[in-house]
Amino acid sequence: MSPFGMAIVVPTLELFANEFESSYSTIQFIISAYLFGLAIAQPFMGFLSDKLGRKPVMISGIILFIIASYVCMTAETLSTLIIARFFQGVGASVGTVTSRAIIRDSYPGDEAAKPLSRVTATMGMAPMIAPVVGAIALSILGSPSGIFLITLLIGFLILIPVLLFLPETVIKVDSQKTQASWYKNYYKLMRSETFVGSTFIYGFTTGSFFAILAVGSTVFSKDLGIESTGFGLIWSSLTILYASGSFFAGNLTARIGLMRVLSIGAMLNLAAGFLFALLIYLTGTNIFSIVFPLSLMFFAHGFIVSMSMAKAVSDFPNIAGASSGLSSSLGLVTGGMFSILSGSIYSGEFFPIAIIVWLSTCFCYLCFLLVRSGDKKKAIQIS
């Protein structure tokens, strides 16, 4: 829900700019307000889910998402739309936080990696498919505001099975204990090398994705002569590789363990980032220099995202909601910073963007080394 709601508006930004007679840079707040809502709300939603339970928090968030979608759909001013998008992001934040916490409630330790890889594959595909869905909805409905009818319907489609079938996975919710120690929980998380490293593995992986997405449509149109429809199809085809990597990583975890799978993904991602920058430098901006290394990178992302998400919550079963919310928030903020950086420095030359992507893969690998260090220290303490 949360990544889909963010990306579905991408095809409509130019139309909204014309409708509200606003600059394209101002219209970008339609996306950034949503991301801001997500980033702020996720730690809070995680805390509430530990305190009140997963199901009531999820239901409340989905209802807020539905209401905000309706306000977006009927907004007559840009300011109203931006404010509604913020609350849409707040509502959507429960999806990522509670789903990861529920999996951690249901599976001990590294066993959570496999089911989480399935969820991650779906979540990772959402922002890649969403722009295509948005473009199709736009062609059918005719109005850019009509895409929020899609998000409203999605909200209802998620709410109904949650109400009817989702069990509460927090067996005992100690509200007083959780309320008294919430700040200690977050302090404990930020002191953990495993948590911090896993969180920023996810953040820098998301950063490379957003850095490319921020300028991708423009690059494909101006440099390659491929219009937005073609860009959407190529971008969506990469979801197959992402999903394949995520499913493969989930199955591989049972054989060789989470850390080895994460190591493979981090090294492949690092190699793909270097190859991306090298090909752009040597051959210029062309379909091969972009799509080939990105194919490797997206496959690696399937490994990295699911494993890092599992690792971030695996060591803290009693505060799975807090760890899920904080890791999602910090990861999203990190990814958003790369998007802003990419959009601000792009001036028609794609090579600087390739350097940003390569640097994000380098930082990602450094974070993996931090996680490995934390694991070794934990093993020594146990022994």
C-alpha positions in Angstrom: 0.0 0.0 0.0 2.6 2.6 1.0 5.1 2.2 -2.0 2.2 1.9 -4.5 0.5 5.1 -3.1 3.8 7.0 -3.5 4.6 6.1 -7.1 1.2 6.0 -8.7 1.1 9.8 -9.0 4.3 10.0 -11.1 2.6 10.0 -14.6 0.2 12.8 -13.4 2.7 15.3 -12.1 3.0 17.4 -15.3 -0.8 17.4 -15.6 -1.2 18.6 -12.0 1.3 21.3 -12.8 -0.9 22.5 -15.7 -4.1 22.1 -13.7 -2.9 24.1 -10.7 -0.7 26.5 -12.9 2.3 25.6 -10.8 6.0 24.9 -11.4 7.2 21.3 -11.7 9.4 21.8 -8.7 6.4 22.8 -6.6 4.4 19.9 -7.9 7.1 17.5 -6.6 5.7 18.2 -3.1 2.8 15.9 -4.0 5.4 13.1 -3.7 7.6 14.6 -1.0 4.6 15.3 1.3 3.6 11.6 1.1 7.2 10.5 1.8 7.4 13.0 4.7 4.2 11.5 6.2 5.6 8.0 5.9 8.9 8.9 7.5 7.4 10.7 10.4 4.6 8.2 11.1 6.5 4.9 10.9 8.3 5.0 14.3 5.1 6.2 16.0 3.0 3.5 14.3 5.6 0.9 15.4 5.4 2.1 19.0 1.6 2.0 18.9 1.5 -1.5 17.4 3.7 -2.7 20.3 1.5 -1.0 22.8 -2.0 -1.5 21.4 -1.5 -4.5 19.1 -0.9 -4.9 15.3 -4.5 -5.2 14.1 -6.1 -2.1 15.6 -3.2 0.1 14.4 -3.4 -1.4 10.9 -7.1 -0.9 10.7 -6.8 2.8 11.9 -4.1 3.5 9.4 -6.0 2.0 6.4 -9.1 4.0 7.3 -7.0 7.2 7.4 -5.5 6.2 4.0 -9.0 5.8 2.5 -10.2 9.2 3.9 -7.1 11.0 2.7 -7.5 9.4 -0.8 -11.0 10.8 -1.0 -9.8 14.2 0.0 -7.0 14.0 -2.6 -9.5 13.0 -5.3 -11.8 16.0 -4.5 -9.1 18.6 -3.8 -9.6 21.9 -5.5 -6.3 23.5 -4.5 -2.8 22.3 -4.6 -2.3 23.1 -0.9 -5.3 20.8 0.0 -3.9 18.1 -2.2 -0.4 18.3 -0.6 -1.8 18.2 2.9 -4.0 15.3 2.0 -1.1 13.4 0.5 0.8 13.9 3.8 -2.0 12.2 5.7 -2.3 9.6 3.0 1.4 8.8 3.8 0.7 8.7 7.5 -2.1 6.2 6.9 -0.1 4.1 4.5 2.8 3.8 7.0 1.0 1.1 8.9 1.4 -1.3 6.0 5.2 -1.6 6.1 5.5 -1.4 9.8 2.9 -3.9 10.9 3.4 -6.4 8.2 7.1 -6.8 9.1 6.2 -6.9 12.8 3.6 -9.5 12.3 6.0 -11.8 10.4 8.6 -11.3 13.3 5.8 -12.2 15.8 5.0 -15.4 13.9 8.6 -16.7 13.0 11.6 -16.8 15.3 15.0 -15.4 14.3 16.2 -16.1 10.8 13.1 -18.1 10.0 11.4 -14.8 9.4 13.6 -14.2 6.3 11.8 -16.5 3.9 8.2 -15.2 4.5 9.6 -11.6 4.7 11.3 -12.1 1.3 7.8 -12.9 -0.2 6.4 -9.7 1.3 9.4 -7.7 0.2 9.1 -9.0 -3.3 5.5 -7.7 -3.5 6.4 -4.4 -1.8 9.4 -3.9 -4.1 7.3 -4.5 -7.2 4.7 -1.9 -6.1 6.6 1.3 -6.9 7.7 -0.1 -10.2 4.3 -1.2 -11.3 2.4 1.8 -9.9 3.5 4.3 -12.5 2.2 2.0 -15.2 -1.1 1.6 -13.4 -1.3 5.3 -13.0 -0.7 5.9 -16.7 -3.5 3.4 -17.6 -5.9 4.9 -15.1 -5.1 8.4 -16.4 -5.9 7.3 -20.0 -9.2 5.8 -18.8 -10.4 8.3 -16.3 -9.0 11.4 -18.1 -8.4 13.4 -14.9 -5.2 13.3 -12.9 -7.3 13.3 -9.7 -8.9 10.1 -10.9 -5.8 8.1 -9.8 -6.8 8.6 -6.2 -9.9 6.6 -6.9 -7.6 3.7 -7.5 -5.8 4.3 -4.1 -9.2 4.6 -2.4 -10.4 1.3 -3.9 -7.1 -0.4 -2.9 -7.6 0.8 0.6 -11.0 -0.8 0.8 -9.6 -4.0 -0.8 -7.0 -4.2 1.9 -9.3 -3.2 4.8 -11.9 -5.9 4.3 -9.6 -9.0 4.7 -7.8 -7.3 7.5 -11.1 -6.8 9.4 -12.3 -10.3 8.7 -9.3 -12.6 8.7 -6.2 -11.0 10.2 -5.4 -12.4 13.7 -3.7 -10.4 16.4 -0.1 -11.7 16.7 0.9 -9.8 19.8 -0.2 -12.2 22.5 0.2 -9.9 25.5 0.3 -6.2 25.1 1.8 -4.6 28.2 0.8 -1.0 27.6 2.3 0.5 30.8 5.7 -1.2 30.2 5.8 -0.2 26.6 4.8 3.4 27.3 7.4 3.7 30.0 10.3 2.4 28.0 9.6 3.4 24.5 12.5 5.9 24.4 14.8 3.3 25.9 13.8 0.9 23.1 14.8 3.4 20.4 18.0 4.2 22.2 18.7 0.4 22.4 18.1 0.0 18.7 20.3 2.9 17.7 23.2 1.4 19.8 22.9 -1.9 17.9 25.4 -2.3 15.1 23.2 -5.0 13.6 20.1 -2.8 13.6 21.8 0.4 12.3 23.7 -1.5 9.6 20.7 -3.4 8.4 18.6 -0.2 8.4 21.0 1.7 6.3 21.6 -1.3 4.0 17.9 -0.9 3.2 18.3 2.9 3.0 21.2 3.0 0.6 19.6 0.3 -1.6 16.5 2.5 -1.7 18.7 5.5 -2.4 20.1 4.0 -5.6 16.5 3.1 -6.7 15.2 6.7 -6.1 18.3 8.3 -7.6 17.6 6.6 -10.9 13.8 7.0 -10.7 14.0 10.7 -10.1 15.6 11.4 -13.5 14.9 8.1 -15.3 11.9 9.2 -17.4 13.7 12.4 -18.5 16.9 10.5 -19.5 15.0 7.8 -21.4 13.0 10.5 -23.3 15.8 13.0 -24.1 18.9 10.7 -24.4 17.3 7.5 -25.7 14.2 8.8 -27.5 12.0 6.4 -25.4 8.8 8.0 -24.3 7.2 7.5 -20.8 5.3 4.4 -21.9 8.4 2.7 -23.0 10.2 3.8 -19.9 7.4 2.4 -17.8 7.6 -1.0 -19.6 11.3 -1.3 -19.2 11.2 -0.2 -15.6 8.4 -2.7 -14.9 10.3 -5.5 -16.5 13.0 -5.0 -13.9 10.5 -6.0 -11.3 10.7 -9.6 -12.6 14.4 -9.6 -11.7 13.8 -8.0 -8.3 11.1 -10.5 -7.5 13.2 -13.4 -8.7 16.1 -12.2 -6.5 13.8 -11.9 -3.5 12.2 -15.3 -3.9 15.6 -17.0 -4.6 17.1 -15.3 -1.5 14.2 -16.6 0.7 14.8 -20.1 -0.4 18.5 -19.9 -0.2 18.4 -18.6 3.4 17.3 -22.0 4.6 20.4 -23.6 3.1 23.2 -21.2 3.8 21.8 -18.7 6.3 20.7 -15.1 6.2 24.2 -13.5 6.6 25.7 -15.4 3.7 22.7 -14.5 1.4 23.0 -10.9 2.5 26.8 -11.0 1.7 26.1 -12.3 -1.8 23.5 -9.6 -2.4 25.8 -6.8 -1.1 28.8 -7.9 -3.2 26.6 -8.3 -6.4 25.1 -4.9 -5.8 28.6 -3.3 -5.3 29.8 -4.9 -8.6 26.6 -3.8 -10.5 27.0 -0.2 -9.2 30.6 0.0 -10.3 29.7 -1.6 -13.7 26.9 1.0 -14.1 29.2 4.0 -13.6 32.0 2.4 -15.7 29.7 1.7 -18.7 28.2 5.2 -18.6 31.7 6.6 -18.5 33.1 4.5 -21.3 30.2 4.1 -23.7 27.9 7.0 -22.8 24.2 6.9 -22.1 22.6 4.1 -24.1 20.1 1.4 -23.6 22.8 -1.3 -22.9 24.8 0.8 -20.4 21.7 1.5 -18.4 19.6 -1.6 -18.6 22.3 -4.3 -18.3 23.9 -3.1 -15.0 20.5 -2.2 -13.6 19.3 -5.7 -14.3 22.1 -7.1 -12.1 21.4 -4.4 -9.5 17.7 -5.1 -9.2 18.4 -8.8 -8.9 20.8 -8.0 -6.0 18.2 -5.7 -4.5 15.9 -8.7 -4.2 18.5 -10.3 -2.0 19.4 -7.2 0.0 16.1 -5.6 0.9 14.4 -8.8 2.2 17.4 -9.9 4.2 18.2 -6.5 5.7 14.6 -6.0 6.7 14.6 -9.4 8.4 17.9 -8.7 10.1 16.7 -5.3 11.4 13.9 -6.9 13.4 15.3 -10.4 14.2 17.3 -9.5 17.3 14.4 -7.5 18.9 11.3 -9.8 19.0 9.8 -7.9 22.0 9.8 -4.6 20.2 9.3 -5.8 16.6 6.9 -2.9 15.9 9.4 -0.3 17.1 12.3 -1.8 15.3 10.3 -2.2 12.1 9.0 1.4 12.3 12.3 3.0 13.0 14.2 1.0 10.4 11.6 1.8 7.7 11.6 5.5 8.6 15.4 5.9 8.6 15.7 3.8 5.4 13.1 5.9 3.6 14.6 9.2 4.7 18.0 8.0 3.4 16.5 7.0 0.1 14.7 10.3 -0.2 17.9 12.2 0.3 19.4 10.4 -2.7 16.3 11.3 -4.8 16.7 15.0 -3.9 20.4 14.9 -4.6 19.9 13.2 -7.9 17.2 15.7 -9.0 19.2 18.7 -7.9 22.5 17.9 -9.7 21.0 16.5 -12.9 21.5 19.0 -15.7 21.4 16.8 -18.8 24.5 14.7 -18.0 23.7 11.2 -16.7 27.2 10.3 -15.5 27.0 12.2 -12.2 23.8 10.2 -11.4 25.7 7.0 -12.2 28.3 8.1 -9.7 25.6 8.7 -7.0 24.3 5.2 -7.7 27.7 3.7 -7.4 28.4 5.5 -4.1 25.1 4.2 -2.7 26.2 0.7 -3.4 29.6 1.4 -1.7 27.8 2.7 1.4 25.5 -0.3 1.3 28.5 -2.7 1.4 30.1 -0.7 4.3 26.8 -1.1 6.2 26.9 -4.9 5.5 30.4 -4.9 7.1 28.9 -3.2 10.2 26.2 -5.8 10.4 28.8 -8.6 10.2 30.8 -6.9 12.9 27.8 -6.7 15.2 27.0 -10.4 14.6 30.6 -11.4 15.5 30.4 -9.4 18.7 27.1 -10.9 19.6 28.5 -14.4 19.0 31.5 -13.7 21.2 29.2 -12.4 24.0 27.0 -15.6 23.8 30.0 -17.9 23.9 
